[in-house]
Amino acid sequence: MIKKFLIVLGGFVVVVLMLGAIKVAQFSEMSKIDHSVPPVAVSTIGAEAVNWQPTLKSIGTLAPVEGVMISADADGTVMRIGAESGSAVKAGDMLVELDTSVETAQLHSAEARANLSRINLDRARELWDRNATAKSEYDAVEAAAKQAVADVAALKAQIAKKQVRAPFDGRVGIRLVNVGQFVGRGQALLPLQKLDPIYVNFNVPQRQLPAIALGQAVSVSIDAFPKPFAGRITAINSEVDSATRNISVQATLANPDEVLRAGMFARVEVQLPAAEELVVVPATAIAYASYGNSVFVVENMKDKEGKEYLGVRQQFVKLGATRGDQIAVTGGLKPGEQVVSAGVFKLRNGAHVRVNNTVQPTNNPAPRPANT
């Protein structure tokens, strides 16, 4: 009985020892496998030192060099419209003519009286020269002649008020009246604007006043057109708005084709005189976070065992202005340092990376997307 027990116990021990030996062999093989995190594939680019012309950005509105709403200067019925909507006119061209039939008839009567007064004056002058009339009678005839001439001039002025003419060269807008319509004095008839050149009005903070001057170049971007328009500052207001502490500035743009229209929304960039050297990287290289923005600098590093590998160092930076796909770094990065341009969101400080620059994100300060 004891012998059988010892045989069973011995067999059990042998089985346990065999299983233990197998497990030890398995653990030994597993220990030889490299369990380190595989390198992360990233794209890199060198931080570039460039000279950016500093600009002052503002929002503006286009305004005509000369622009008015033509209004009626007298009551009357519209008899003729001399310029249709959208047409170009010259100074002095007839725009709208009101009914002048009554004034014309009165003018003929006044001209007849003026002719008679002139004849009477000539006769009175002959009599006065021969001392055949009193001085008072001659003065009365002379005054009547002058009054008749004044009556003619007054009626001609009244007729002229009913013939609305263009005060300057320009382009007519959409007319607001029709032939046969009665209009009152002061009623709007049609807009007239001179569009070449054209103004852009914008405001800048008072602290920027020393940086702007007459003749400075400006670049004006309009949403309706892909290319910006060039102009120059032609006027700076003489006072600062006490409510906003901004000062009004006016620039003039050439507009020979009249593609720009008054009232358009504009983005204005004033080119400041002093250029500055900045370190720029693609915007995709920035890791944005609430505790600070950073970039990942690629460099050779050592692990705990002293082996060298290609890794990344998280570097916190200060950001400046942006232009297109690029962003300026004002602190924390040196020119020439290699930074990760794609794959930033997968990294951590000290991570092992593998560089693959086959595909790079866009890095253009003035991008021109194909679909625009």
C-alpha positions as CSV (number, residue, x, y, z in Angstrom):
1,M,0.0,0.0,0.0
2,I,2.8,2.4,0.9
3,K,4.7,1.3,-2.1
4,K,1.8,2.2,-4.4
5,F,1.5,5.6,-2.7
6,L,5.2,6.3,-3.2
7,I,5.0,5.4,-6.9
8,V,2.0,7.7,-7.4
9,L,3.7,10.5,-5.5
10,G,6.8,10.1,-7.5
11,G,4.9,10.2,-10.8
12,F,3.2,13.4,-9.7
13,V,6.4,15.1,-8.7
14,V,7.9,14.1,-12.1
15,V,4.9,15.6,-14.0
16,V,5.2,18.8,-11.9
17,L,8.9,19.1,-12.6
18,M,8.3,18.5,-16.3
19,L,5.6,21.2,-16.5
20,G,7.9,23.6,-14.5
21,A,10.7,23.0,-17.0
22,I,8.5,23.7,-19.9
23,K,7.2,27.0,-18.4
24,V,10.8,28.1,-17.6
25,A,11.7,27.4,-21.2
26,Q,8.7,29.4,-22.5
27,F,9.5,32.4,-20.2
28,S,13.1,32.3,-21.4
29,E,12.0,32.5,-25.0
30,M,9.6,35.3,-24.2
31,S,12.3,37.3,-22.5
32,K,14.3,37.3,-25.7
33,I,11.4,39.0,-27.6
34,D,11.7,42.9,-27.9
35,H,8.6,44.3,-26.2
36,S,9.5,48.0,-26.8
37,V,7.0,50.3,-28.5
38,P,7.6,50.5,-32.2
39,P,8.7,53.9,-33.6
40,V,6.1,56.3,-34.8
41,A,6.2,57.4,-38.4
42,V,6.4,61.2,-38.7
43,S,7.2,63.9,-41.2
44,T,9.8,66.6,-40.3
45,I,10.8,70.0,-41.5
46,G,13.5,72.5,-40.5
47,A,12.5,75.6,-38.7
48,E,13.2,78.4,-41.1
49,A,14.4,82.0,-40.4
50,V,12.7,84.4,-42.7
51,N,12.2,88.2,-43.0
52,W,8.5,89.0,-42.7
53,Q,7.4,92.5,-43.6
54,P,5.2,93.4,-40.6
55,T,1.6,94.3,-41.4
56,L,-1.2,96.0,-39.6
57,K,-4.6,94.3,-40.2
58,S,-7.9,96.0,-40.1
59,I,-11.5,95.8,-41.5
60,G,-12.6,98.4,-44.0
61,T,-15.3,99.5,-46.3
62,L,-15.1,100.8,-49.9
63,A,-16.4,104.3,-50.6
64,P,-16.5,106.3,-53.8
65,V,-14.2,109.2,-54.4
66,E,-17.3,111.2,-55.3
67,G,-20.8,109.9,-54.7
68,V,-24.2,111.5,-54.3
69,M,-27.8,110.6,-54.3
70,I,-29.2,112.9,-57.0
71,S,-32.4,114.6,-55.7
72,A,-35.0,116.9,-57.2
73,D,-34.5,120.6,-56.5
74,A,-38.1,121.5,-57.4
75,D,-41.5,120.0,-57.7
76,G,-42.6,118.6,-61.0
77,T,-43.5,115.6,-63.2
78,V,-40.8,113.6,-64.8
79,M,-40.8,114.2,-68.6
80,R,-37.6,112.5,-69.6
81,I,-34.9,110.3,-68.2
82,G,-31.6,111.0,-69.9
83,A,-29.4,108.2,-68.3
84,E,-30.5,104.7,-67.7
85,S,-29.5,102.6,-64.7
86,G,-25.8,101.5,-64.8
87,S,-24.8,103.9,-67.6
88,A,-21.6,106.0,-67.5
89,V,-22.2,109.8,-67.7
90,K,-20.0,112.9,-68.0
91,A,-20.3,116.1,-66.0
92,G,-23.1,118.2,-67.3
93,D,-25.1,115.3,-69.0
94,M,-28.8,115.4,-68.5
95,L,-30.0,112.8,-66.0
96,V,-33.7,113.7,-65.4
97,E,-35.8,116.4,-66.8
98,L,-39.0,117.6,-65.1
99,D,-42.0,119.3,-66.8
100,T,-41.1,122.9,-67.5
101,S,-44.0,123.9,-69.8
102,V,-45.4,126.5,-67.4
103,E,-41.9,128.0,-66.7
104,T,-41.1,128.1,-70.4
105,A,-44.3,130.1,-71.2
106,Q,-43.5,132.5,-68.4
107,L,-40.0,132.8,-69.7
108,H,-41.2,133.8,-73.2
109,S,-43.5,136.4,-71.5
110,A,-40.6,137.7,-69.4
111,E,-38.3,137.9,-72.4
112,A,-40.9,140.0,-74.3
113,R,-41.2,142.4,-71.4
114,A,-37.4,142.6,-71.2
115,N,-37.2,143.5,-74.9
116,L,-39.8,146.2,-74.4
117,S,-38.0,147.5,-71.3
118,R,-34.8,147.7,-73.3
119,I,-36.5,149.7,-76.1
120,N,-38.0,152.0,-73.5
121,L,-34.7,152.5,-71.9
122,D,-33.0,153.4,-75.2
123,R,-35.8,156.0,-75.8
124,A,-35.5,157.4,-72.3
125,R,-31.7,157.7,-72.7
126,E,-32.1,159.7,-75.9
127,L,-34.6,162.0,-74.2
128,W,-32.3,162.4,-71.2
129,D,-29.3,163.2,-73.5
130,R,-31.5,166.1,-75.0
131,N,-32.6,167.2,-71.5
132,A,-36.2,166.4,-72.7
133,T,-37.2,164.3,-69.7
134,A,-36.8,164.4,-66.0
135,K,-34.1,162.4,-64.2
136,S,-36.7,160.5,-62.1
137,E,-38.5,159.3,-65.2
138,Y,-35.2,158.1,-66.7
139,D,-34.4,156.2,-63.5
140,A,-37.8,154.6,-63.4
141,V,-37.4,153.3,-66.9
142,E,-33.8,152.0,-66.2
143,A,-35.0,150.2,-63.1
144,A,-37.9,148.6,-65.0
145,A,-35.4,147.3,-67.6
146,K,-33.1,145.8,-65.0
147,Q,-36.1,144.2,-63.2
148,A,-37.2,142.6,-66.5
149,V,-33.7,141.2,-67.1
150,A,-33.7,139.8,-63.5
151,D,-37.2,138.1,-64.1
152,V,-35.8,136.4,-67.2
153,A,-32.7,135.1,-65.2
154,A,-35.0,133.9,-62.4
155,L,-37.1,131.9,-64.8
156,K,-34.1,130.4,-66.5
157,A,-32.8,129.3,-63.1
158,Q,-36.1,127.7,-62.3
159,I,-36.0,125.8,-65.5
160,A,-32.4,124.7,-64.9
161,K,-33.5,123.3,-61.5
162,K,-35.9,121.0,-63.3
163,Q,-33.2,119.8,-65.7
164,V,-31.1,117.6,-63.3
165,R,-27.6,117.2,-64.7
166,A,-24.6,115.2,-63.6
167,P,-22.3,117.2,-61.2
168,F,-19.3,115.0,-62.1
169,D,-18.2,112.1,-64.3
170,G,-19.4,108.8,-62.9
171,R,-21.7,105.8,-63.2
172,V,-25.5,106.0,-62.6
173,G,-27.0,103.5,-60.2
174,I,-30.5,102.1,-60.3
175,R,-33.0,104.9,-60.9
176,L,-35.8,105.4,-58.4
177,V,-38.3,107.3,-60.6
178,N,-40.2,106.7,-63.9
179,V,-41.4,109.0,-66.7
180,G,-44.8,110.6,-65.7
181,Q,-44.2,110.3,-62.0
182,F,-44.7,113.4,-59.8
183,V,-41.7,114.1,-57.6
184,G,-41.5,116.6,-54.7
185,R,-38.5,118.8,-53.9
186,G,-35.8,116.8,-52.2
187,Q,-37.1,113.4,-53.4
188,A,-34.3,111.0,-54.4
189,L,-34.0,110.3,-58.2
190,L,-31.0,108.1,-58.7
191,P,-27.5,107.5,-57.3
192,L,-24.3,108.7,-59.0
193,Q,-20.9,107.6,-58.0
194,K,-17.3,108.0,-59.4
195,L,-15.6,104.6,-58.9
196,D,-12.2,105.1,-60.4
197,P,-10.3,105.6,-58.2
198,I,-12.1,104.3,-55.1
199,Y,-11.5,104.8,-51.4
200,V,-11.2,102.2,-48.6
201,N,-11.9,103.5,-45.1
202,F,-10.7,101.7,-42.1
203,N,-9.7,102.2,-38.4
204,V,-6.5,101.5,-36.5
205,P,-5.9,101.6,-32.8
206,Q,-4.3,104.9,-31.5
207,R,-1.2,103.0,-30.3
208,Q,-0.5,102.2,-34.0
209,L,-0.6,105.8,-35.1
210,P,3.2,106.3,-35.1
211,A,3.6,103.3,-37.4
212,I,1.4,104.7,-40.2
213,A,2.1,107.6,-42.6
214,L,0.8,109.0,-45.8
215,G,2.0,107.1,-48.9
216,Q,2.3,103.7,-47.1
217,A,1.3,100.7,-49.2
218,V,-1.8,98.8,-48.4
219,S,-3.1,95.5,-49.6
220,V,-6.9,95.1,-49.8
221,S,-8.6,91.7,-50.0
222,I,-12.2,91.4,-51.2
223,D,-14.1,88.2,-50.8
224,A,-15.5,88.4,-54.4
225,F,-12.0,88.4,-56.0
226,P,-9.1,86.0,-55.6
227,K,-6.3,88.5,-55.8
228,P,-5.8,91.5,-53.5
229,F,-5.8,95.1,-54.7
230,A,-2.8,97.4,-54.1
231,G,-3.3,101.0,-52.8
232,R,-1.7,103.7,-50.7
233,I,-2.7,105.7,-47.7
234,T,-3.9,109.1,-48.8
235,A,-5.5,110.6,-45.6
236,I,-5.3,110.2,-41.8
237,N,-8.0,111.7,-39.7
238,S,-7.0,114.7,-37.5
239,E,-8.8,113.3,-34.4
240,V,-9.1,110.0,-32.5
241,D,-12.6,108.6,-31.7
242,S,-13.0,109.2,-28.0
243,A,-15.4,106.2,-27.7
244,T,-13.2,103.6,-29.4
245,R,-9.7,105.2,-29.2
246,N,-9.3,104.4,-32.9
247,I,-8.3,106.7,-35.7
248,S,-9.8,106.7,-39.2
249,V,-7.5,106.1,-42.1
250,Q,-8.3,106.4,-45.8
251,A,-6.4,104.7,-48.7
252,T,-6.9,105.1,-52.4
253,L,-7.1,102.1,-54.9
254,A,-7.0,102.2,-58.7
255,N,-10.2,100.8,-60.1
256,P,-10.0,101.2,-63.9
257,D,-12.4,98.4,-64.7
258,E,-14.9,99.5,-61.9
259,V,-15.0,96.0,-60.5
260,L,-14.9,97.4,-57.0
261,R,-18.1,99.0,-55.8
262,A,-18.9,101.3,-52.9
263,G,-20.0,99.5,-49.7
264,M,-18.0,96.4,-50.2
265,F,-16.5,94.6,-47.2
266,A,-12.7,94.7,-47.3
267,R,-9.7,93.2,-45.3
268,V,-6.9,95.7,-45.2
269,E,-3.2,95.0,-44.5
270,V,-1.0,98.0,-44.0
271,Q,2.7,97.3,-44.7
272,L,4.8,98.7,-41.9
273,P,8.2,100.0,-42.7
274,A,10.5,97.8,-40.5
275,A,11.0,94.2,-41.4
276,E,11.7,91.6,-38.7
277,E,13.4,88.2,-38.8
278,L,11.2,85.4,-37.4
279,V,11.4,81.6,-37.1
280,V,8.5,80.0,-39.0
281,V,7.1,76.5,-39.1
282,P,4.0,74.9,-40.6
283,A,0.9,75.4,-38.6
284,T,0.6,71.6,-38.5
285,A,3.7,71.4,-36.4
286,I,2.1,73.1,-33.4
287,A,0.6,71.0,-30.6
288,Y,-2.1,73.2,-29.1
289,A,-2.9,72.8,-25.4
290,S,-4.5,74.8,-22.6
291,Y,-1.3,74.6,-20.6
292,G,0.8,75.9,-23.4
293,N,1.6,75.3,-27.1
294,S,4.6,73.2,-28.1
295,V,6.5,71.6,-30.9
296,F,8.4,68.3,-31.0
297,V,12.0,68.7,-31.9
298,V,13.6,65.6,-33.5
299,E,17.1,64.7,-32.2
300,N,19.3,61.7,-31.2
301,M,18.5,60.5,-27.7
302,K,19.6,57.6,-25.4
303,D,17.4,55.1,-23.6
304,K,17.9,53.8,-20.1
305,E,20.4,51.3,-21.3
306,G,22.5,53.9,-23.1
307,K,21.4,52.9,-26.6
308,E,21.0,55.8,-29.1
309,Y,17.7,56.2,-30.9
310,L,15.9,58.9,-32.9
311,G,13.4,60.5,-30.6
312,V,11.5,63.7,-30.0
313,R,11.8,66.4,-27.4
314,Q,8.6,68.4,-26.5
315,Q,9.5,72.1,-26.6
316,F,7.1,74.8,-25.4
317,V,7.0,77.8,-27.7
318,K,5.5,81.3,-28.0
319,L,3.5,81.9,-31.2
320,G,3.3,85.1,-33.3
321,A,1.5,86.0,-36.5
322,T,0.3,83.6,-39.1
323,R,0.6,83.8,-42.9
324,G,-1.1,81.2,-45.0
325,D,0.1,77.8,-43.8
326,Q,2.9,79.2,-41.7
327,I,3.1,80.4,-38.2
328,A,5.8,82.5,-36.6
329,V,7.5,81.2,-33.4
330,T,8.8,84.2,-31.3
331,G,10.4,82.1,-28.5
332,G,11.5,78.6,-27.7
333,L,12.8,77.4,-31.1
334,K,16.0,78.0,-33.0
335,P,16.4,78.2,-36.8
336,G,17.5,74.9,-38.4
337,E,16.0,72.7,-35.7
338,Q,14.1,69.7,-37.1
339,V,10.5,69.7,-35.9
340,V,7.7,67.2,-36.6
341,S,5.4,68.6,-39.2
342,A,2.9,65.7,-39.4
343,G,1.9,63.2,-36.7
344,V,2.2,65.5,-33.8
345,F,-1.0,64.2,-32.1
346,K,0.6,60.7,-31.7
347,L,3.7,61.8,-29.9
348,R,4.9,62.2,-26.3
349,N,8.1,63.5,-24.9
350,G,11.0,61.1,-25.6
351,A,9.0,59.0,-28.1
352,H,10.9,56.9,-30.6
353,V,10.2,58.1,-34.2
354,R,10.9,57.1,-37.8
355,V,11.1,59.9,-40.3
356,N,9.2,59.6,-43.6
357,N,9.2,62.8,-45.6
358,T,7.6,61.3,-48.7
359,V,4.5,63.4,-48.1
360,Q,4.6,66.8,-46.5
361,P,1.8,69.1,-45.3
362,T,1.5,72.4,-47.2
363,N,3.9,75.1,-46.1
364,N,3.1,78.2,-48.2
365,P,2.8,81.7,-46.8
366,A,0.4,82.6,-49.6
367,P,-1.6,79.4,-50.6
368,R,-3.8,79.3,-53.6
369,P,-6.2,76.4,-53.3
370,A,-7.3,75.0,-56.6
371,N,-11.0,75.3,-55.9
372,T,-10.8,79.1,-55.3
